[in-house]
Structures are given as C-alpha cells and as structure tokens.
C-alpha cells in the first residue's frame, strides 16, 4: 500500500494569522507537524501543500517536500485533492498543519485501519477529557460496534439522559486518510446540510452514505486556532521529557 501524507498549510488563517509559521518551543509549528509525519515509516512521502510562496521558501530551506497549490481552495481537503491529481498513491493522509502535537503513533493507527481494503475513509478518536465533554470546539464522535462512525457533533453525544455518569465520550481528532475515489467524490459534491449546520466537513461523507471508519488512539492533540491554544501547546511541548 503506497501511502503519502499531505499537510495543507496556508498563511491566511482568520483566527490566528500566519499560524503555521508561528514559533512553538523555538521552531515553526509546521516543523513539528512535518517531522511527526516524517517519523512514520509506513508513509512513502510527506508533502506540504500550500498557496504561499513564503511557506514554500521555508520548506525548501528545511529540505521539506512541498507543492504550490491553488489559492482558490476552500478547505485543506481540497488542497489534498489537488495533490492527489498529481501524485499517485493508494492512500492519502491529511495531516493538518495546525496540529503540532501530531505523533507518529497517530499515523500508524490510521494506516493500520487503511490496510483493510474495504475502508475508503479513516479517522481517529481518543477518550474525551471531562473538560472537553461540553466544549463545542472539541468535536465528539459516536461509533458502531464495528468502528464505523455513526455521527460527529459539536454537541455532547451521546446524551446521558438519566444522568447515570456511565456514558463514554470520545473526541474526534482531525486526521484523515482517504482512498482516491472517496476523495474525488467528496470534492465533487456540494456542501451538505449537516456539514453546514455543524461546520464539520466529514459529515458530507456520512450524508452521502460513505462510511468513515474510526481507529482509537490514547494520544490526544490540541489543534491551534488561537493565541491561547498556541500558548497551551508551547507549555505542553516545553514540559515534555526530551
């Protein structure tokens, strides 16, 4: 199975401008993401997909593979799709450029899932900390017994109607793996109703009947969208044992 990782990276993020080049523990955020992907031996290549000449320059200075992509893309998935038109692979892994706590283990779990020939789309979940159960920025996922996603939501799902305290909550982590037919179909469909309501693009697959299989990992991440998130990740990385 030939698998490549694509890291969508742009400078024009609205909530935290230039975030992929912001320094965390003395290095650009993008460096943490790229090196985590590069550490996964099951990947044949890691490519930064960007619309920024400045990011291209940084990549070349560091010896990272990169490709300049269209500035018209509305999402990282569309940027991954452009790469998929030019670079042949069995599986394309979307490693978001604002996930500086990405680890090789995330990608190992995802690619183990994709080794099953029947899986068209894969993603990850991790047990949800109590602080995130009611946090709408922490997306929850519920899965069937066979690991297929039943639904993703910013709401607290499942709902513990009787207040038993026995409900198990899982946080969705924004790592995806796709086979090309699924990626092609996703980018051909318009934005779906549930996707628009929740602002979660993975719901487009579910509304069109494409199963998303979910692997579990013990390793949580913190996506960086704000200065607060940047400081939180910096604290985590600086306190981690070397």
One Martini backbone bead per residue (centre of mass of N, CA, C, O) as a GRO file, in nm:
protein
  242
    1UNK     BB    1   0.090   0.041   0.028
    2UNK     BB    2   0.059   0.361  -0.087
    3UNK     BB    3   0.155   0.631   0.131
    4UNK     BB    4   0.062   0.975   0.183
    5UNK     BB    5   0.135   1.291   0.311
    6UNK     BB    6  -0.069   1.585   0.369
    7UNK     BB    7   0.002   1.939   0.435
    8UNK     BB    8  -0.200   2.181   0.494
    9UNK     BB    9  -0.088   2.528   0.416
   10UNK     BB   10  -0.164   2.855   0.547
   11UNK     BB   11  -0.165   3.208   0.618
   12UNK     BB   12  -0.492   3.299   0.598
   13UNK     BB   13  -0.579   3.281   0.883
   14UNK     BB   14  -0.821   3.430   1.084
   15UNK     BB   15  -0.765   3.374   1.401
   16UNK     BB   16  -0.439   3.294   1.321
   17UNK     BB   17  -0.217   3.441   1.173
   18UNK     BB   18   0.046   3.255   1.052
   19UNK     BB   19   0.046   2.985   1.226
   20UNK     BB   20   0.249   2.776   1.081
   21UNK     BB   21   0.498   2.998   1.156
   22UNK     BB   22   0.473   2.984   1.437
   23UNK     BB   23   0.628   2.963   1.735
   24UNK     BB   24   0.727   2.649   1.902
   25UNK     BB   25   0.978   2.595   2.088
   26UNK     BB   26   1.158   2.755   1.852
   27UNK     BB   27   0.951   2.650   1.624
   28UNK     BB   28   0.772   2.588   1.374
   29UNK     BB   29   0.479   2.435   1.354
   30UNK     BB   30   0.539   2.278   1.090
   31UNK     BB   31   0.779   2.113   1.199
   32UNK     BB   32   0.622   1.929   1.393
   33UNK     BB   33   0.441   1.802   1.176
   34UNK     BB   34   0.645   1.696   0.970
   35UNK     BB   35   0.816   1.514   1.166
   36UNK     BB   36   0.588   1.326   1.246
   37UNK     BB   37   0.534   1.216   0.962
   38UNK     BB   38   0.831   1.128   0.894
   39UNK     BB   39   0.834   0.901   1.131
   40UNK     BB   40   0.653   0.738   0.938
   41UNK     BB   41   0.736   0.443   0.771
   42UNK     BB   42   0.456   0.401   0.599
   43UNK     BB   43   0.549   0.648   0.450
   44UNK     BB   44   0.660   0.767   0.129
   45UNK     BB   45   0.545   1.067   0.187
   46UNK     BB   46   0.584   1.430   0.244
   47UNK     BB   47   0.349   1.705   0.182
   48UNK     BB   48   0.334   2.039   0.129
   49UNK     BB   49   0.029   2.230   0.093
   50UNK     BB   50   0.036   2.548  -0.077
   51UNK     BB   51  -0.023   2.923  -0.138
   52UNK     BB   52   0.276   2.997  -0.028
   53UNK     BB   53   0.584   3.127  -0.085
   54UNK     BB   54   0.688   3.137   0.206
   55UNK     BB   55   0.645   2.837   0.270
   56UNK     BB   56   0.820   2.729   0.047
   57UNK     BB   57   1.082   2.852   0.152
   58UNK     BB   58   1.087   2.706   0.423
   59UNK     BB   59   1.090   2.422   0.309
   60UNK     BB   60   1.354   2.444   0.145
   61UNK     BB   61   1.538   2.519   0.388
   62UNK     BB   62   1.448   2.222   0.531
   63UNK     BB   63   1.386   1.986   0.314
   64UNK     BB   64   1.087   1.999   0.230
   65UNK     BB   65   0.822   1.885   0.086
   66UNK     BB   66   0.655   2.070  -0.186
   67UNK     BB   67   0.345   2.240  -0.300
   68UNK     BB   68   0.183   2.444  -0.517
   69UNK     BB   69  -0.141   2.575  -0.471
   70UNK     BB   70  -0.443   2.681  -0.486
   71UNK     BB   71  -0.616   2.974  -0.361
   72UNK     BB   72  -0.927   2.856  -0.400
   73UNK     BB   73  -0.939   2.690  -0.164
   74UNK     BB   74  -1.165   2.601   0.114
   75UNK     BB   75  -0.978   2.349   0.194
   76UNK     BB   76  -0.766   2.099   0.282
   77UNK     BB   77  -0.900   1.879   0.111
   78UNK     BB   78  -0.865   2.024  -0.162
   79UNK     BB   79  -0.556   2.022  -0.146
   80UNK     BB   80  -0.524   1.717  -0.141
   81UNK     BB   81  -0.668   1.668  -0.411
   82UNK     BB   82  -0.461   1.806  -0.590
   83UNK     BB   83  -0.231   1.612  -0.524
   84UNK     BB   84  -0.387   1.350  -0.623
   85UNK     BB   85  -0.363   1.438  -0.933
   86UNK     BB   86  -0.023   1.416  -0.926
   87UNK     BB   87  -0.007   1.186  -0.696
   88UNK     BB   88   0.042   0.857  -0.662
   89UNK     BB   89  -0.189   0.658  -0.457
   90UNK     BB   90  -0.373   0.473  -0.225
   91UNK     BB   91  -0.311   0.683   0.015
   92UNK     BB   92  -0.438   0.980   0.181
   93UNK     BB   93  -0.300   1.198   0.425
   94UNK     BB   94  -0.443   1.426   0.656
   95UNK     BB   95  -0.224   1.673   0.796
   96UNK     BB   96  -0.263   1.922   0.988
   97UNK     BB   97  -0.085   2.228   1.032
   98UNK     BB   98  -0.240   2.268   1.341
   99UNK     BB   99  -0.080   1.983   1.465
  100UNK     BB  100   0.185   1.983   1.683
  101UNK     BB  101   0.089   1.694   1.838
  102UNK     BB  102   0.170   1.515   1.641
  103UNK     BB  103   0.213   1.157   1.575
  104UNK     BB  104   0.317   0.863   1.468
  105UNK     BB  105   0.082   0.700   1.607
  106UNK     BB  106  -0.147   0.821   1.447
  107UNK     BB  107  -0.054   0.710   1.166
  108UNK     BB  108  -0.038   0.414   1.234
  109UNK     BB  109  -0.341   0.377   1.304
  110UNK     BB  110  -0.453   0.476   1.031
  111UNK     BB  111  -0.297   0.269   0.843
  112UNK     BB  112  -0.409   0.013   0.969
  113UNK     BB  113  -0.696   0.072   0.877
  114UNK     BB  114  -0.624   0.101   0.558
  115UNK     BB  115  -0.536  -0.202   0.512
  116UNK     BB  116  -0.822  -0.222   0.461
  117UNK     BB  117  -0.990  -0.251   0.160
  118UNK     BB  118  -1.287  -0.136   0.268
  119UNK     BB  119  -1.151   0.137   0.337
  120UNK     BB  120  -1.204   0.480   0.241
  121UNK     BB  121  -1.233   0.613   0.537
  122UNK     BB  122  -1.027   0.767   0.793
  123UNK     BB  123  -0.996   0.801   1.157
  124UNK     BB  124  -0.992   0.958   1.490
  125UNK     BB  125  -0.990   0.868   1.843
  126UNK     BB  126  -1.042   0.984   2.190
  127UNK     BB  127  -1.065   1.016   2.496
  128UNK     BB  128  -1.265   1.235   2.681
  129UNK     BB  129  -1.230   1.493   2.856
  130UNK     BB  130  -1.420   1.655   3.079
  131UNK     BB  131  -1.360   1.950   2.965
  132UNK     BB  132  -1.476   1.852   2.659
  133UNK     BB  133  -1.772   1.753   2.663
  134UNK     BB  134  -1.897   2.076   2.650
  135UNK     BB  135  -1.710   2.143   2.406
  136UNK     BB  136  -1.759   2.269   2.085
  137UNK     BB  137  -1.447   2.242   1.990
  138UNK     BB  138  -1.496   1.943   2.073
  139UNK     BB  139  -1.533   1.678   1.885
  140UNK     BB  140  -1.770   1.430   1.864
  141UNK     BB  141  -1.792   1.061   1.863
  142UNK     BB  142  -1.987   0.794   1.727
  143UNK     BB  143  -1.987   0.431   1.729
  144UNK     BB  144  -1.985   0.137   1.613
  145UNK     BB  145  -1.884  -0.186   1.672
  146UNK     BB  146  -1.703  -0.168   1.387
  147UNK     BB  147  -1.607   0.161   1.382
  148UNK     BB  148  -1.821   0.322   1.269
  149UNK     BB  149  -1.951   0.618   1.206
  150UNK     BB  150  -2.247   0.779   1.310
  151UNK     BB  151  -2.135   1.059   1.449
  152UNK     BB  152  -2.075   1.411   1.443
  153UNK     BB  153  -2.022   1.662   1.714
  154UNK     BB  154  -2.051   1.956   1.915
  155UNK     BB  155  -2.213   1.803   2.078
  156UNK     BB  156  -2.323   1.598   2.340
  157UNK     BB  157  -2.209   1.275   2.256
  158UNK     BB  158  -2.385   1.112   2.427
  159UNK     BB  159  -2.684   1.139   2.597
  160UNK     BB  160  -2.733   1.157   2.955
  161UNK     BB  161  -3.042   1.131   3.056
  162UNK     BB  162  -3.004   0.991   3.364
  163UNK     BB  163  -2.727   1.064   3.496
  164UNK     BB  164  -2.521   0.808   3.537
  165UNK     BB  165  -2.209   0.839   3.425
  166UNK     BB  166  -2.170   0.604   3.179
  167UNK     BB  167  -2.089   0.768   2.960
  168UNK     BB  168  -1.899   0.764   2.655
  169UNK     BB  169  -1.639   0.978   2.540
  170UNK     BB  170  -1.535   1.107   2.213
  171UNK     BB  171  -1.273   1.246   2.045
  172UNK     BB  172  -1.203   1.409   1.759
  173UNK     BB  173  -0.946   1.369   1.522
  174UNK     BB  174  -0.800   1.561   1.242
  175UNK     BB  175  -0.745   1.278   1.092
  176UNK     BB  176  -0.699   1.161   0.751
  177UNK     BB  177  -0.803   0.893   0.524
  178UNK     BB  178  -0.782   0.826   0.164
  179UNK     BB  179  -0.924   0.728  -0.112
  180UNK     BB  180  -0.956   0.856  -0.418
  181UNK     BB  181  -1.263   0.813  -0.477
  182UNK     BB  182  -1.355   0.961  -0.217
  183UNK     BB  183  -1.215   1.231  -0.271
  184UNK     BB  184  -1.348   1.292  -0.541
  185UNK     BB  185  -1.641   1.289  -0.440
  186UNK     BB  186  -1.626   1.506  -0.223
  187UNK     BB  187  -1.535   1.742  -0.431
  188UNK     BB  188  -1.808   1.710  -0.608
  189UNK     BB  189  -1.968   1.784  -0.377
  190UNK     BB  190  -2.165   1.963  -0.202
  191UNK     BB  191  -2.253   2.110   0.054
  192UNK     BB  192  -2.403   2.000   0.333
  193UNK     BB  193  -2.636   2.031   0.574
  194UNK     BB  194  -2.481   1.923   0.822
  195UNK     BB  195  -2.218   2.063   0.765
  196UNK     BB  196  -2.333   2.351   0.787
  197UNK     BB  197  -2.441   2.330   1.079
  198UNK     BB  198  -2.159   2.215   1.222
  199UNK     BB  199  -1.891   2.260   1.073
  200UNK     BB  200  -1.846   1.952   0.931
  201UNK     BB  201  -1.714   1.792   0.661
  202UNK     BB  202  -1.748   1.477   0.725
  203UNK     BB  203  -2.066   1.475   0.685
  204UNK     BB  204  -2.068   1.439   0.379
  205UNK     BB  205  -2.015   1.141   0.376
  206UNK     BB  206  -2.258   1.043   0.547
  207UNK     BB  207  -2.485   1.167   0.364
  208UNK     BB  208  -2.362   0.973   0.116
  209UNK     BB  209  -2.286   0.680   0.249
  210UNK     BB  210  -1.989   0.706   0.359
  211UNK     BB  211  -1.784   0.542   0.541
  212UNK     BB  212  -1.632   0.599   0.865
  213UNK     BB  213  -1.343   0.494   1.005
  214UNK     BB  214  -1.239   0.429   1.354
  215UNK     BB  215  -0.959   0.493   1.542
  216UNK     BB  216  -0.784   0.437   1.839
  217UNK     BB  217  -0.626   0.673   2.070
  218UNK     BB  218  -0.433   0.795   2.352
  219UNK     BB  219  -0.356   1.056   2.176
  220UNK     BB  220  -0.381   1.370   2.215
  221UNK     BB  221  -0.478   1.697   2.096
  222UNK     BB  222  -0.397   2.046   1.986
  223UNK     BB  223  -0.551   2.269   1.816
  224UNK     BB  224  -0.451   2.570   1.643
  225UNK     BB  225  -0.645   2.900   1.661
  226UNK     BB  226  -0.503   3.046   1.907
  227UNK     BB  227  -0.317   3.194   2.142
  228UNK     BB  228  -0.396   2.999   2.364
  229UNK     BB  229  -0.325   2.739   2.209
  230UNK     BB  230  -0.029   2.808   2.167
  231UNK     BB  231   0.048   2.821   2.470
  232UNK     BB  232  -0.040   2.535   2.544
  233UNK     BB  233   0.155   2.383   2.356
  234UNK     BB  234   0.416   2.505   2.458
  235UNK     BB  235   0.390   2.390   2.744
  236UNK     BB  236   0.382   2.091   2.664
  237UNK     BB  237   0.658   2.081   2.510
  238UNK     BB  238   0.841   2.197   2.740
  239UNK     BB  239   0.745   1.960   2.957
  240UNK     BB  240   0.857   1.751   2.794
  241UNK     BB  241   1.046   1.495   2.758
  242UNK     BB  242   1.359   1.454   2.580
   0.00000   0.00000   0.00000
